[in-house]
Amino acid sequence: MESQVRGGTRWKRFAVVMVPSVAATACIGVALAQGALAASFSVSGQSFKVSADYIHGEGFSQYGAIDTGKTLDNKGAIHPVAVSAFADARIQKMCQSVVTPGIPLLGSVTLQLTAGDSSDQQKQVRAQNLYIDVEDLAAEKAVFNDMEIGVSAGSMKNPPMKDKDQASPNGFGQQASSVDLYGVKQTAWATTAGTFTLPGLSMKLYSGTKECY
């Protein structure tokens, strides 16, 4: 039976590994915002799931790219993705989960982050220059304003295409001045943002599999 983890000697070793990774993520966000770090890296051997009740994005673009990295057993891997980019995004009730399988003596462990669980816009997740490398995306409803389909990826304006060595600037793309997405569920390999503000952030570890959807 899945149960929330509340402590124990064995879990302390796992927490020592996971907590620094959260701090490192915050540092990466600051470095991106300051232009000190390119928004390109070798992705981990694990995809992760993200869900949201509602996303409003200003300046939307989307195009195809390739993420490269390693599998958990250290084999080379490539992942075709659709990069969804937002100049500015507001997210209501965001959940992010990643399952780490095969931990000795523990089995699978799920790390779950939640934030922005409020109808008050001031208490929702906010992100600027947000890029999500997605392999699967579903939404109950999507509304695009000033939509342009068939734009070359290299001519994206708001925000522009990143990782040009991993995507063809002449490839297919689409863009819109704004977008509203409802009931979002997506599987992603990477997320980068210039700034990422998460009111009401909560991080929990669960034994077994307890994904956002």
Summary of the structure (lengths in Angstrom):
residues: 213
radius of gyration: 17.5
end to end distance: 17.3
largest distance: 55.1
contacts: 646
relative contact order: 0.28
helix: 15%
strand: 55%
